[in-house]
Amino acid sequence: MLDVSWLQALYLGTFSFGLVIVNIGFLLLVSERIRSNFEELAMTDTLTGVRSRRAVVDAASDLFKRSRRSGEPFSVLSLDLDHFKAINDQHGHQVGDRVLQAFCRRMEDTCGSPTYSAGRAARSLFCCCPPPRWRRPANWPTACCWPP
């Protein structure tokens, strides 16, 4: 028969408890990384790589609050790609996807930054919240007409 002393039993119990604690810590780290990845996926439009509607709304809300505190102006640009359905219908969805991606790169180059928000609000609707001192690029239209 095995003769186990109380010291050996204490050692085995402590060692087993330590293994359980290490495993729980590892699982917490892994679950936090998975949660962070899911949050990033929810905040990014997978097709275009720009912020999703949810991320734009969150960032715009923060910018609006900052604007109220500082007294600086707050702007929202709503950008709609006219006749986008016709592009998809005539040239196919792959070309339409490339058009969206190119537009988003251009939009981010013009009004995207960590300090303000630019992203996709709907299928062909995009929003941009430029900084207070932002100036419209010269090649942008001066007015939009609705309805067309």
Phi, psi and chi 1 to 4 in degrees:
 res  aa     phi    psi   chi1   chi2   chi3   chi4
   1 MET       -  149.8 -109.7  -79.8 -160.1      -
   2 LEU   -80.9  132.3  -73.7  174.1      -      -
   3 ASP  -106.1  105.5 -173.7   17.9      -      -
   4 VAL  -101.9  122.9  179.4      -      -      -
   5 SER   -82.1  163.6   71.8      -      -      -
   6 TRP   -64.1  -28.8   67.1  -88.0      -      -
   7 LEU   -70.1  -40.7 -171.1   58.5      -      -
   8 GLN   -66.5  -40.5  -71.4  172.8  -33.7      -
   9 ALA   -63.2  -41.6      -      -      -      -
  10 LEU   -63.5  -43.1  179.3   65.2      -      -
  11 TYR   -61.7  -48.9  173.3   77.1      -      -
  12 LEU   -63.1  -40.4  -71.8  173.5      -      -
  13 GLY   -64.8  -43.9      -      -      -      -
  14 THR   -65.9  -42.6  -55.6      -      -      -
  15 PHE   -62.1  -45.3 -179.6   74.4      -      -
  16 SER   -63.1  -41.6  -61.7      -      -      -
  17 PHE   -64.4  -39.8 -178.0   71.5      -      -
  18 GLY   -61.8  -42.5      -      -      -      -
  19 LEU   -61.5  -40.7  -75.6  176.5      -      -
  20 VAL   -62.9  -44.9  168.4      -      -      -
  21 ILE   -63.3  -42.9  -65.5  -62.1      -      -
  22 VAL   -62.9  -42.9  166.5      -      -      -
  23 ASN   -64.0  -41.4  -77.2  -31.8      -      -
  24 ILE   -63.4  -42.8  -70.9  172.2      -      -
  25 GLY   -61.2  -42.7      -      -      -      -
  26 PHE   -62.7  -45.0  176.3   74.5      -      -
  27 LEU   -62.8  -38.0  -69.6  173.8      -      -
  28 LEU   -64.8  -41.7  -72.8  173.5      -      -
  29 LEU   -63.1  -44.5  -75.4  172.4      -      -
  30 VAL   -65.8  -43.6  168.5      -      -      -
  31 SER   -66.1  -34.4   66.7      -      -      -
  32 GLU   -65.9  -40.6  176.7   60.1   26.3      -
  33 ARG   -65.5  -41.5  175.9  165.9  -78.5 -179.9
  34 ILE   -63.9  -43.3  -69.8  171.0      -      -
  35 ARG   -61.1  -42.0 -173.4 -158.2   59.2   76.4
  36 SER   -63.2  -41.4  174.8      -      -      -
  37 ASN   -64.0  -42.0  -72.3  -12.3      -      -
  38 PHE   -64.7  -39.8  -82.5  133.8      -      -
  39 GLU   -63.9  -41.6 -175.1  174.5  -41.5      -
  40 GLU   -64.3  -40.2 -174.9  177.6  -34.3      -
  41 LEU   -64.2  -37.8  -74.0  171.5      -      -
  42 ALA   -70.1  -24.3      -      -      -      -
  43 MET   -96.7    1.5  -63.9  -62.4 -164.3      -
  44 THR  -126.9  133.1  -55.1      -      -      -
  45 ASP   -74.6  121.3  179.9   64.1      -      -
  46 THR   -68.9  -30.7   53.9      -      -      -
  47 LEU   -73.4  -47.0  174.3   63.9      -      -
  48 THR   -99.1  -21.4   60.1      -      -      -
  49 GLY    83.0   -0.7      -      -      -      -
  50 VAL   -89.9  176.1  -62.8      -      -      -
  51 ARG   -61.8  147.6  -68.3  178.6 -178.9 -168.6
  52 SER   -81.9  174.0   67.8      -      -      -
  53 ARG   -56.6  -44.5  179.2  174.5 -179.0 -103.2
  54 ARG   -60.3  -44.0  168.8 -168.3  -98.5  175.3
  55 ALA   -67.1  -38.0      -      -      -      -
  56 VAL   -64.9  -44.0  170.1      -      -      -
  57 VAL   -62.9  -44.1  168.2      -      -      -
  58 ASP   -61.7  -47.3  -70.8  -10.8      -      -
  59 ALA   -66.2  -40.7      -      -      -      -
  60 ALA   -64.3  -37.4      -      -      -      -
  61 SER   -62.2  -44.8  175.5      -      -      -
  62 ASP   -63.2  -42.7  -67.0  -18.3      -      -
  63 LEU   -64.1  -38.3  -70.9  169.6      -      -
  64 PHE   -64.5  -43.7  179.7   71.0      -      -
  65 LYS   -62.1  -42.4  -70.5  174.1 -171.5  172.1
  66 ARG   -62.5  -40.1 -173.6 -178.3  -34.8  156.1
  67 SER   -63.6  -41.2  171.0      -      -      -
  68 ARG   -63.6  -40.2  -63.4  -84.8  -48.3 -117.6
  69 ARG   -68.8  -42.9  -77.3 -167.5  -51.8  -91.1
  70 SER   -87.3  -18.4   69.2      -      -      -
  71 GLY    80.2    5.2      -      -      -      -
  72 GLU   -79.0  154.2  -69.0 -176.5  -38.6      -
  73 PRO   -66.4  156.6   14.2  -19.4      -      -
  74 PHE  -128.5  128.2  175.9   74.2      -      -
  75 SER  -126.0  149.4  -57.7      -      -      -
  76 VAL  -130.4  123.4  176.1      -      -      -
  77 LEU  -100.1  129.9  -60.5  176.1      -      -
  78 SER  -108.1  118.3  178.3      -      -      -
  79 LEU  -115.7  118.1  -50.2  167.2      -      -
  80 ASP  -116.0  131.3 -171.7   17.5      -      -
  81 LEU   -83.6  103.9  -63.2  179.3      -      -
  82 ASP   -65.0  142.3  -72.5  -22.9      -      -
  83 HIS    59.5   29.7  -48.7  -67.0      -      -
  84 PHE   -65.0  -36.0 -179.9   70.5      -      -
  85 LYS   -59.5  -36.8 -176.1  175.9  179.9  -24.3
  86 ALA   -63.8  -36.0      -      -      -      -
  87 ILE   -63.2  -46.9  -66.4  170.7      -      -
  88 ASN   -62.2  -42.7  -86.0  -19.1      -      -
  89 ASP   -68.0  -40.9  -68.9  -15.0      -      -
  90 GLN   -82.0  -37.7  -71.6  178.2  -11.7      -
  91 HIS  -114.0   -8.6  -55.9  -74.5      -      -
  92 GLY    96.6  162.2      -      -      -      -
  93 HIS   -70.1  -29.2  -70.9  -81.5      -      -
  94 GLN   -64.3  -41.8  -71.6 -179.0  -26.2      -
  95 VAL   -66.6  -42.0  171.6      -      -      -
  96 GLY   -59.4  -41.1      -      -      -      -
  97 ASP   -62.5  -41.9  -69.7   -9.3      -      -
  98 ARG   -65.8  -35.9  -72.7 -163.3  -52.8 -105.5
  99 VAL   -62.9  -45.9  167.4      -      -      -
 100 LEU   -60.7  -44.4  -72.5  175.9      -      -
 101 GLN   -63.5  -43.3  -68.2  162.6  -10.3      -
 102 ALA   -64.7  -42.3      -      -      -      -
 103 PHE   -61.1  -42.3  174.4   79.0      -      -
 104 CYS   -66.5  -38.6  -73.2      -      -      -
 105 ARG   -60.9  -43.7  -80.3 -166.4  -55.1  -86.0
 106 ARG   -65.2  -42.3  179.9   85.3 -177.0  -97.4
 107 MET   -63.8  -44.1 -179.3 -178.2   66.5      -
 108 GLU   -66.9  -37.4  -80.4 -158.7  -41.6      -
 109 ASP   -61.7  -34.2  -70.3  -14.8      -      -
 110 THR   -85.9  -45.4  -54.0      -      -      -
 111 CYS  -132.5   18.7   36.5      -      -      -
 112 GLY  -101.0  135.2      -      -      -      -
 113 SER  -167.9  158.9  149.5      -      -      -
 114 PRO   -62.9  -22.6  -20.3   29.1      -      -
 115 THR   -88.4  -11.9   56.7      -      -      -
 116 TYR  -143.1  174.2   45.3   96.8      -      -
 117 SER  -116.5  137.8  179.2      -      -      -
 118 ALA  -141.9  134.7      -      -      -      -
 119 GLY  -173.8 -178.0      -      -      -      -
 120 ARG   -94.2  126.1 -171.2  172.8 -175.1 -177.1
 121 ALA   -98.2  -32.4      -      -      -      -
 122 ALA  -155.4 -168.5      -      -      -      -
 123 ARG   -49.8  -57.1 -178.5  163.6  171.8   76.2
 124 SER  -124.9   24.5   63.6      -      -      -
 125 LEU  -114.2  130.2  178.8   66.3      -      -
 126 PHE  -127.4  152.2  -62.3   84.0      -      -
 127 CYS  -125.7  148.9  -71.8      -      -      -
 128 CYS  -141.9  132.2  179.1      -      -      -
 129 CYS  -113.3   89.7  -60.9      -      -      -
 130 PRO   -72.3  161.6   25.5  -31.3      -      -
 131 PRO   -68.6  162.4   24.5  -32.0      -      -
 132 PRO   -57.2  -33.7  -21.0   28.0      -      -
 133 ARG   -96.9   13.0  -50.9  -91.5 -179.2 -100.7
 134 TRP   -68.0  141.8 -177.7   78.3      -      -
 135 ARG  -118.4  139.6  -64.4  -70.8  177.8 -110.3
 136 ARG   -63.6  130.4  177.4 -178.0   57.7   82.6
 137 PRO   -59.5  150.0  -22.0   31.5      -      -
 138 ALA   -61.1  -30.8      -      -      -      -
 139 ASN   -88.6    6.3   59.7  -11.2      -      -
 140 TRP   -84.3  148.1  -82.5   34.3      -      -
 141 PRO   -65.6  149.2   17.6  -25.4      -      -
 142 THR   -84.4  -23.3   55.6      -      -      -
 143 ALA  -150.6  153.5      -      -      -      -
 144 CYS  -121.9  144.5  -63.6      -      -      -
 145 CYS  -110.7  134.8  -60.9      -      -      -
 146 TRP  -135.7  128.9 -174.7 -101.0      -      -
 147 PRO   -74.1  160.4   22.7  -27.1      -      -
 148 PRO   -65.4      -   12.0  -15.4      -      -
